[in-house]
Amino acid sequence: MGGKIQIITNIVASATTNIITNTIPAADQQIAQTNEFMQSAVATNLTEMFPFLETSVLDNTILAYIASLLILILGITIVLIVHRIVLHRIHRIAEKSQTKTDDFIVQLVRKDLLPFLYFGAFYLATRFLILNKFIDDAINIIGVILICVLLVLFISSLIRYFLTNWLIKRETDEKRLRTLKSIVPMVNIVVWIIGVIFLLDNLGFDISAVVAGLGIGGIAVALAAQAVLGDLFSYFSILLDRPFELGDFIIVGDLMGTVERIGLKTTRIRSLSGEQLIFSNTDLTKSRVSNYKRMQTRRVVFGFGVVYETPLAKLKKIPEIVKEIIVSLGKEAVFDRAHFQKFGDFSLDFEAVYIAQTADYNRYMDLQQTINLALFERFQKEKIEFAYPTQVVNVNQMGGKK
């Protein structure tokens, strides 16, 4: 009994070696492989012990069927060991790590690689048999289709994982995240189109005409939908470059508002007065956009004028008064400068600059109001008058007559 088991083991080892070294799925090569195996010393000894193994059924001996079945069982056993033991242990190790990349790799192997390994075991087993040409071609076609589909799924999973994790790491806003994730289906469509072309090419179809047709059709579509495609590419530019995001307050030309939606063709902005402004994405990418949401501090320049009758001593004192008022605001405002700027038409003009440590417009206006009220109060105490538009008319009498 031990000798018989040894003989069977040798058969499996010999068959596996033959299959690994001969992978061309042609029918004549299959016949040559089978004949080589049937003429081997191991097969001869086995058929002498069990003559019924030489019985032919559907162009294959029972011995060939047994060897093919053993190869199938061996292949499935190896795949199950990889699945149940190796991958399971790797998954347990991956769960303890902080990175998610190893978890993704384990999931990718389970989902995309294991089906290919199962089919590989079946394919190797069938290569040991002399099959009908139709069946052999069908197996080859199924193999090509399976490989292409699994390859496309593998590439698609990699791209989706990269984009998703890249977006998650860079983006915290849920609305923005959902908008950016809309890229993933488009990328999947492109990958599947390339995969179908690759599959047709491997199945023997002439895809040169198809590719040429797609090129001509693409040019025609591009010319017909130039504006739409321009807005679409501008959409991707906005998503990737991120000059503004949902919720940002932006100014485009003389229009301003808060970004509500970034679409494939248009971006919608809610203005301060309440109406919705609709911009094409191309217009936004070609325009100068001021984004006030990302402003951390605000440089404020304001001016005022005093009357020409103000004494020189008080004029020299005004910059110090302005500085004292701004410094008294504490950390919310940083004094920059205050100067007697110029001689105006009806006033002596001063200019002051400070840095408001806030991006909030309402808070900035509160600070400016505080400064204006404090200036008005100090000027009253110092008896300094603010200038306002005045005009002096000199009337000369001629000949003593009015």
C-alpha positions in Angstrom: 0.0 0.0 0.0 2.9 2.3 0.9 4.4 1.6 -2.6 1.1 2.6 -4.3 1.0 5.9 -2.4 4.6 6.6 -3.4 3.8 5.9 -7.0 0.8 8.3 -6.9 2.9 11.0 -5.3 5.5 10.6 -8.0 2.7 10.9 -10.6 1.5 14.2 -9.1 5.1 15.6 -8.9 5.9 14.6 -12.4 2.6 16.1 -13.7 3.2 19.4 -11.9 6.7 19.7 -13.3 5.3 19.1 -16.8 2.6 21.7 -16.4 4.9 24.4 -15.1 7.4 23.9 -17.9 4.7 23.8 -20.6 2.2 26.6 -20.4 1.1 27.0 -24.0 -2.5 26.1 -24.3 -2.4 24.6 -27.8 -4.2 21.3 -28.3 -1.3 19.6 -30.0 1.0 20.5 -27.1 -1.6 19.1 -24.7 -1.6 15.8 -26.6 2.2 15.7 -26.5 2.3 16.4 -22.8 -0.3 13.7 -22.1 1.5 11.2 -24.3 4.8 12.0 -22.6 3.2 11.4 -19.2 1.6 8.2 -20.3 4.9 6.9 -21.6 6.8 7.7 -18.5 8.2 5.0 -16.3 5.9 5.9 -13.4 2.8 5.8 -15.5 3.9 2.4 -17.0 4.4 0.9 -13.6 1.1 2.2 -12.4 -0.8 0.9 -15.4 0.8 -2.5 -15.0 -0.5 -2.6 -11.4 -3.9 -1.3 -12.4 -4.7 -2.2 -16.0 -8.1 -0.4 -15.9 -6.3 2.9 -15.7 -5.5 2.6 -19.4 -9.3 2.6 -20.2 -10.0 5.6 -22.5 -13.0 7.8 -21.9 -13.6 10.9 -24.1 -10.0 10.7 -25.5 -8.5 10.6 -22.0 -7.5 7.6 -19.9 -8.7 7.2 -16.4 -5.1 7.7 -15.2 -5.1 11.2 -16.9 -8.4 12.0 -15.1 -7.0 10.9 -11.8 -3.8 12.9 -12.2 -5.9 16.0 -13.3 -8.1 15.6 -10.3 -5.1 15.3 -7.9 -3.6 18.4 -9.4 -6.9 20.3 -8.9 -7.2 19.1 -5.3 -3.5 20.0 -4.6 -4.0 23.5 -6.1 -7.2 24.2 -4.2 -5.5 22.9 -1.0 -2.6 25.3 -1.4 -5.0 28.2 -2.1 -7.0 27.3 1.0 -3.8 27.2 3.1 -2.9 30.6 1.9 -6.4 31.9 2.5 -7.2 30.3 5.9 -3.8 30.3 7.5 -1.3 32.7 5.9 -3.7 35.5 5.2 -5.5 35.1 8.5 -2.2 35.5 10.4 -1.2 38.4 8.3 -4.6 40.0 8.9 -4.2 39.6 12.7 -0.8 41.3 12.5 -2.2 44.1 10.3 -5.0 44.8 12.8 -2.4 45.6 15.4 -0.6 48.2 13.3 -1.7 51.8 13.1 -1.4 52.1 9.3 -4.3 51.0 7.1 -2.2 50.1 4.1 -1.5 46.6 5.3 -5.2 46.0 5.9 -6.0 47.2 2.4 -3.4 44.9 0.9 -4.8 41.8 2.8 -8.3 42.8 1.6 -7.1 43.3 -1.9 -5.5 39.8 -2.0 -8.6 38.2 -0.7 -10.9 39.9 -3.1 -8.9 40.0 -6.3 -6.0 37.5 -6.0 -7.7 34.4 -4.5 -10.3 34.0 -7.3 -7.4 34.1 -9.8 -5.6 31.4 -7.8 -8.6 29.2 -7.7 -9.0 29.5 -11.5 -5.3 28.9 -11.9 -5.6 25.6 -10.1 -8.5 24.6 -12.3 -6.6 25.8 -15.4 -3.5 23.7 -14.5 -5.7 20.6 -14.0 -7.4 21.0 -17.4 -4.0 21.4 -19.1 -3.3 17.8 -18.3 -6.3 16.5 -20.3 -6.9 16.3 -24.0 -10.0 18.5 -24.4 -12.3 19.3 -27.3 -11.2 22.3 -29.2 -14.4 24.2 -28.3 -14.0 23.5 -24.6 -10.3 24.3 -24.7 -11.0 27.6 -26.4 -13.8 28.4 -24.0 -11.5 27.8 -21.0 -8.8 30.0 -22.6 -11.3 32.8 -23.3 -12.7 32.6 -19.7 -9.2 32.8 -18.4 -8.4 35.9 -20.4 -11.6 37.5 -19.3 -11.0 36.6 -15.7 -7.5 38.0 -15.8 -8.5 41.2 -17.4 -11.4 41.7 -15.0 -9.3 41.0 -11.9 -6.6 43.3 -13.2 -9.0 46.1 -13.8 -10.5 45.6 -10.3 -7.0 45.5 -8.8 -6.0 48.8 -10.5 -9.3 50.4 -9.7 -9.0 49.4 -6.0 -5.5 50.9 -5.9 -6.6 54.2 -7.4 -9.7 54.4 -5.2 -7.6 53.7 -2.1 -5.0 56.3 -3.1 -7.6 59.0 -3.9 -9.8 58.3 -0.8 -6.9 58.2 1.7 -5.3 61.3 0.1 -8.6 63.2 0.3 -9.2 62.1 3.9 -5.8 63.2 5.0 -6.1 66.6 3.4 -9.8 67.3 3.8 -12.0 67.5 7.0 -15.1 69.1 5.6 -17.7 66.5 4.8 -19.3 68.4 1.9 -16.0 69.1 0.3 -15.0 65.4 0.8 -18.2 64.2 -1.0 -17.5 66.6 -3.8 -13.9 65.4 -4.3 -15.0 61.8 -4.1 -17.0 62.3 -7.3 -13.7 62.0 -9.1 -13.5 58.3 -8.2 -16.3 57.0 -10.4 -14.9 58.9 -13.4 -11.5 57.4 -12.9 -13.2 53.9 -12.7 -14.9 54.5 -16.0 -11.6 55.4 -17.7 -9.9 52.3 -16.2 -12.7 50.0 -17.3 -12.7 51.4 -20.9 -8.9 50.7 -21.1 -9.5 47.3 -19.6 -12.2 46.4 -22.2 -9.9 47.5 -25.0 -7.1 45.4 -23.6 -9.5 42.4 -23.3 -10.6 42.7 -26.9 -7.0 42.9 -28.1 -6.1 39.7 -26.2 -9.2 37.9 -27.6 -7.9 38.5 -31.1 -10.0 41.5 -32.2 -8.5 44.2 -34.3 -8.8 47.2 -32.0 -6.8 49.6 -34.2 -10.0 50.6 -36.0 -11.8 51.0 -32.7 -9.1 53.2 -31.3 -9.0 55.3 -34.4 -12.8 55.6 -34.4 -12.7 56.7 -30.7 -10.0 59.2 -31.6 -12.0 60.8 -34.4 -15.1 60.7 -32.3 -13.3 62.2 -29.4 -12.1 65.1 -31.6 -15.6 65.7 -32.9 -17.1 65.6 -29.4 -14.4 67.9 -28.1 -15.1 70.5 -30.8 -18.9 70.3 -30.3 -18.7 70.5 -26.6 -15.7 72.7 -26.1 -17.3 75.0 -23.5 -18.6 72.0 -21.5 -15.3 70.2 -21.6 -13.5 73.4 -20.6 -15.8 73.8 -17.6 -15.2 70.1 -16.7 -11.4 70.4 -16.8 -11.8 73.6 -14.8 -13.8 71.7 -12.2 -11.0 69.2 -11.8 -8.5 72.1 -11.5 -10.6 73.7 -8.7 -10.9 70.3 -6.9 -7.2 69.6 -7.1 -5.7 73.1 -6.7 -8.4 74.2 -4.2 -8.3 78.0 -4.7 -11.6 78.1 -2.7 -13.8 75.6 -0.9 -17.4 75.2 0.1 -18.3 77.9 2.7 -15.5 80.3 1.6 -16.2 84.0 1.1 -14.7 85.1 -2.2 -14.7 88.1 -4.4 -14.6 87.8 -8.2 -14.4 91.1 -9.9 -17.1 93.3 -8.4 -19.2 90.3 -7.3 -18.8 88.6 -3.9 -20.4 85.9 -1.8 -20.2 82.6 -0.1 -19.5 79.4 -2.1 -22.5 77.1 -1.9 -21.8 74.4 -4.5 -19.0 73.4 -6.9 -20.5 71.5 -9.8 -19.2 69.9 -13.0 -20.0 73.0 -15.1 -20.9 75.8 -12.7 -20.1 77.1 -9.2 -22.8 78.7 -7.2 -22.2 81.6 -4.8 -24.7 83.2 -2.4 -24.2 87.0 -2.4 -24.5 89.3 0.6 -27.8 90.6 -0.6 -29.2 87.1 -0.8 -29.4 86.3 -4.5 -27.5 83.3 -6.0 -24.6 84.1 -8.4 -23.8 81.4 -10.9 -20.3 81.3 -12.5 -19.0 78.9 -15.1 -15.9 77.1 -13.8 -13.8 78.4 -16.7 -14.6 82.0 -15.7 -13.5 81.3 -12.2 -10.2 79.7 -13.2 -9.5 82.6 -15.5 -10.4 85.3 -13.0 -8.5 86.8 -10.0 -10.3 85.4 -7.0 -9.9 87.0 -3.5 -10.5 84.4 -0.8 -11.3 86.1 2.5 -12.0 82.8 4.3 -8.3 82.0 4.4 -7.4 85.4 5.6 -5.9 85.1 9.1 -5.2 88.8 9.8 -6.4 92.0 8.2 -4.3 95.0 7.4 -6.4 98.1 7.9 -5.7 101.5 6.5 -7.8 104.4 7.6 -7.5 108.2 7.3 -9.0 111.4 8.7 -8.5 115.1 8.4 -8.3 118.0 10.7 -8.9 121.7 10.0 -6.1 124.0 8.8 -6.4 126.1 11.9 -5.0 123.3 14.1 -1.9 124.4 16.0 1.5 122.8 15.1 1.9 121.4 18.6 -1.4 119.5 18.4 -0.6 118.3 14.8 2.6 116.7 16.2 0.6 115.1 19.0 -2.1 113.4 16.8 0.1 110.4 15.7 0.8 109.6 19.3 -2.9 109.8 20.2 -3.7 107.3 17.4 -1.0 104.9 18.6 -2.2 105.0 22.2 -5.8 104.2 21.1 -4.7 101.2 18.9 -2.3 99.8 21.5 -5.1 100.0 24.1 -7.0 97.4 22.1 -4.6 94.7 23.3 -3.8 91.6 21.3 -6.7 92.1 18.9 -4.9 94.9 17.0 -1.2 95.6 16.3 -0.2 99.2 15.6 1.8 99.7 12.5 2.1 103.4 11.8 0.4 106.8 11.9 1.5 109.8 9.8 0.6 113.3 8.7 0.1 112.3 5.1 -0.7 115.4 3.0 -2.3 118.8 2.7 -5.7 118.3 1.4 -8.1 120.7 -0.3 -9.9 121.6 2.9 -8.0 119.5 5.6 -4.7 118.3 6.9 -4.9 114.6 6.2 -3.5 111.8 8.4 -3.2 108.1 7.6 -3.0 105.3 10.2 -2.3 101.6 9.7 -2.9 98.6 12.1 -3.2 94.9 11.8 -6.5 93.4 13.0 -5.8 89.9 14.4 -9.0 88.4 13.1 -10.5 87.4 9.8 -14.0 88.0 11.0 -15.4 91.1 9.2 -17.9 91.9 12.0 -15.1 91.9 14.6 -12.9 94.1 12.4 -15.8 96.6 12.2 -16.1 96.5 16.0 -12.5 97.4 16.4 -12.7 100.2 13.8 -15.7 101.6 15.6 -13.9 101.5 18.9 -11.0 103.4 17.4 -13.2 106.0 15.7 -15.1 106.7 19.0 -11.9 106.9 21.0 -10.5 109.4 18.4 -13.6 111.5 18.5 -13.4 111.6 22.4 -9.7 112.4 22.5 -10.0 115.2 19.9 -12.8 116.8 21.9 -10.6 116.8 25.0 -7.6 118.2 23.0 -9.9 120.7 21.2 -8.9 119.4 17.8 -11.5 119.8 15.1 -12.2 117.2 12.4 -12.3 118.8 8.9 -15.3 118.6 6.6 -15.7 120.0 3.1 -15.8 123.7 3.3 -15.4 126.5 0.7 -14.4 130.1 1.4 -15.8 132.8 -1.0 -14.0 136.1 -1.0 -16.2 139.0 -2.2 -14.5 142.2 -3.4 -16.3 145.5 -3.7 -15.7 147.6 -6.8 -16.3 151.3 -6.9 -17.8 151.3 -3.5 -20.8 149.6 -4.8 -22.1 146.2 -3.6 
